[in-house]
Amino acid sequence: GAGVSQSPRYKVAKRGQDVALRCDPISGHVSLFWYQQALGQGPEFLTYFQNEAQLDKSGLPSDRFFAERPEGSVSTLKIQRTQQEDSAVYLCASSLLTAGSNQPQHFGDGTRLSIL
Amino acid sequence: QKEVEQNSGPLSVPEGAIASLNCTYSDRVSQSFFWYRQYSGKSPELIMSIYSNGDKEDGRFTAQLNKASQYVSLLIRDSQPSDSATYLCAVNMGSSNTGKLIFGQGTTLQVKP
């Protein structure tokens, strides 16, 4: 596609439920990033993939958060046993080359997650 | 001290004026710097990138980088009401080898007709 596509756009879940958020990056982009954006704040890094390899997961807030990109294209961010503090916008970004190339990142529209 | 700091604003300027947005960062060896514009409920949109000291101009936008002062700014000339948005400064810290961006909290710009 022309841009980074994320689904669903909105997700409402009850506390304790598991959720899965999908990201379809720009075709051919090697690098994929997940960020979490709280209201009124800038995005915060969660995890980074280079193709199918998850090279950095230092930003994942707890072991309830899990991300995968099994074929080096589409990625899924899964949150288990959701808590109210997980409510945020989850942004996916991709860039053409590997991280060291200083390529700019292009963002999807995000998934707005609300935990009741 | 936050790694990337911005004044949250709001910064209010009249239409046609120059808007000046500022950002400071803590990691002296940071290598690349980006400005993103984010409209309410929308994704961050890249508007400028800058990698070396000095000025970089693109249309009405000018990014300025001073690595010695650890300071990056964005100037918007002839501001338009459509420029009203939150502007995010993002830095690729030199200490990171994964390309992750560290964002400031964003500055809200209001351009009044």
Interface residues (C-beta under 8 A of the other chain):
Chain A: V4 S31 F33 Y35 G40 Q41 G42 P43 E44 F45 Y48 L55 D56 G59 L91 S95 T98 A99 G100 S101 N102 Q103 P104 Q105 H106 F107 G108 D109 G110
Chain B: V4 S8 Q31 S32 F34 Y36 K42 S43 P44 E45 L46 S49 Y51 L88 A90 N92 S96 N97 T98 G99 K100 L101 I102 F103 G104 Q105 G106
